[in-house]
Amino acid sequence: MVVARRPLLTATAAATLLAALWFVPSANATDEPAGAPGAQSEPAATAGDPAAGPKLADTGTGIDTTPYLIGGVAFLGIGAAFVSHSARRADALSA
């Protein structure tokens, strides 16, 4: 039986990436107190004050996201270059 290795490698890489992303935490809104986990709390908001309800996780104001932006743009550019190179290579092979 002949097995094409490229699709298997792609599927393995995709499964590995999804498995790794499974463990990334999320910042969900919650109204739990800072005390014991699982403890029941009274609602923080009254019926007339919707602004006092659950909040998203506060990450602070001093976080510099510039390296993440530069890295994301760099990887996007590298990916686009790979796609362009593959398309040109496919055209050159077919001609």
C-alpha positions in Angstrom: 0.0 0.0 0.0 1.4 3.4 -1.0 0.9 6.2 1.4 1.3 9.8 0.5 3.3 11.4 3.3 2.5 15.0 2.8 -1.2 14.8 3.8 -0.3 12.7 6.8 2.3 15.2 7.9 -0.2 18.1 7.4 -2.9 16.2 9.4 -0.4 15.5 12.2 0.7 19.1 12.4 -2.9 20.3 12.5 -3.8 17.8 15.2 -0.8 18.8 17.2 -1.6 22.5 17.0 -5.2 21.9 18.0 -4.1 19.8 20.9 -1.7 22.5 22.1 -4.4 25.2 21.8 -6.8 23.1 23.9 -4.7 24.1 27.0 -4.7 27.8 26.3 -6.8 29.5 29.1 -9.6 31.9 28.2 -10.7 35.1 29.9 -14.4 34.5 30.6 -16.6 36.9 32.5 -17.3 35.7 36.0 -19.0 37.0 39.1 -17.3 34.6 41.5 -15.7 36.2 44.5 -12.0 36.1 45.1 -12.6 33.7 48.0 -13.1 30.0 47.8 -13.6 28.4 44.4 -17.1 27.1 43.8 -18.6 29.3 46.6 -21.9 30.8 45.8 -22.0 34.6 45.8 -24.7 37.2 45.8 -25.2 39.0 42.5 -23.0 42.0 42.2 -25.5 44.1 40.2 -28.8 45.4 41.2 -31.7 45.6 38.7 -31.1 49.3 38.1 -27.3 49.2 37.8 -26.1 47.1 34.8 -22.6 48.5 35.0 -21.9 46.7 38.3 -22.3 43.2 36.7 -19.6 40.7 35.7 -16.4 42.0 34.3 -13.8 40.5 32.0 -10.4 39.8 33.4 -8.4 42.9 34.1 -5.0 42.7 32.5 -3.8 46.1 33.5 -2.9 49.1 31.3 0.9 48.7 31.1 1.1 45.8 28.6 3.0 46.6 25.5 1.6 44.6 22.6 4.0 45.9 19.9 6.2 42.7 19.8 3.0 40.6 19.3 1.9 42.8 16.5 5.3 42.8 14.8 5.5 39.0 15.2 2.0 38.4 13.9 2.7 40.6 10.8 6.0 38.8 10.2 4.5 35.4 10.3 1.6 36.5 8.1 4.1 37.8 5.6 6.2 34.6 5.7 3.0 32.5 5.2 2.0 34.7 2.2 5.5 34.3 0.7 5.3 30.5 1.1 1.9 30.4 -0.7 3.2 32.7 -3.5 6.3 30.6 -3.9 4.2 27.4 -4.1 1.9 28.9 -6.7 4.8 30.0 -8.8 6.5 26.7 -8.5 3.3 24.8 -9.5 3.0 27.1 -12.6 6.7 26.5 -13.5 6.3 22.7 -13.2 3.2 22.6 -15.3 4.7 24.6 -18.2 
